[in-house]
Amino acid sequence: MSELAVSWQPPMLPVSDGRVFPVRHAWCVGRNYVEHAREMGVDPERSAPVFFSKPARALVHADQVQYPPDTGELHHEVELVVFLADGGRDLSPEQVKAAIFGYAVGVDLTRRDVQARAKAAGQPWEMSKGFDQSGPAGMIVPAGSWQPNPESAIGLSVDGDQRQSAELGQMIWTVPELLAQLSRTVTLAAGDAVFTGTPAGVSALYPGQHVRAHIEGLPELAFELVAA
């Protein structure tokens, strides 16, 4: 049997020490901040992690991001993104910590109208999250140089207008708890990126707008939305 020749290469994201990180897959969690859970109509006291995924190609590091087709309601969701150098199944929080390569600020772009229609029809809403360039990410900082602090500020502004503002300590599930829970369902692996949820304040974006996302101590993520 002859081999199938393929030219696919994993997306490469920049690391602050000059290396690049090859992305294998992106996992995401919904409703991991108390106020955002309430914003979405969910009781945060009883909200277990809701996991979904994006393809690796959704992650980009670019000055311009294309506004996606088939939507009139694109929303921003600023998030701490965790990158793994190792993985496994049924990991403990301590094992998760040892597997982390580094961290970056990211934005989970969401076609909210597509998601709402799919939910109303009882259909999967993957295409509201997993479209091209739906995961802009900033430069990665290795875990040895930065660690999440509960008091670290996380936020996002659009054209200078602050829309999201919170602290990492407002997460319902901490990073080690979250990834340990995810590893009970799937096998995590080196090259995985995990978006850890967004605080309240998500709202619509339009072509021509400039987005700036930040987490205290990490390189800022800035990009312009451009028409396709």
Secondary structure, DSSP 8 states (H G I E B T S, - for coil): -----------EEEBTTS-EEE--EEEEEE--BHHHHHHTT--GGG---EEEEE-GGGEE--SEEE--SS-S-EE--EEEEEEES--BSS--HHHHHHHEEEEEEEE--EEHHHHHHHHHTT---GGGTSSTT-EEB--BEETTT----TT-EEEEEETTEEEEEEEGGGBSS-HHHHHHHHTTTS-B-TTEEEE----S---EE-TT-EEEEEETTS--EEEEEE--
